[in-house]
C-alpha cells in the first residue's frame, strides 16, 4: 500500500492505495480535472454543478465502455470467422487461377478482311 495525494476540484485528497493502482488513480484524477476545465470554459456554474456534470460525463463514458466490452466476445468471433472466410477465398482463388491458366482458350486474333477495298461512292468527288 502507498499514500498519494491527488487534487480533485481544487481540493487535495490523500489516498492510501495499492502500489499497482497509482497510475490508474492519477489518470482518473486528471480526467476529472480535464472534464471540469472543459465545463468551466463552456458554462458559468458553481463547483458543485461542475462536479455533477463531470461525474455524469464520465459515467456515460463508463457505460459506453461496458457496452463495448460486452460486445467484444461477439466481435472477436466475427473477426475469426472473417479471417477463416478470407483464407478460404484465397485458397479457392488460387485453385481457380491455376485452373483458369491451364484451361483458358488461346486469344484469337481478329480475322483480316478479304477482297478488294471498296470504291468511294461519294458523289462530291
Protein Blocks (a to p, Z undefined) as FASTA:
>chain_A
ZZddddeehiacdddddfklmmmmmmmmmmmmmmmmmmmmmpccdfklmmmmmmmmmmmm
mmmmmmmmmmmmmmmmmmmmmmmmmmmmmmmmmmmmmmmmmmpccdddddddedjddddf
bfkZZ
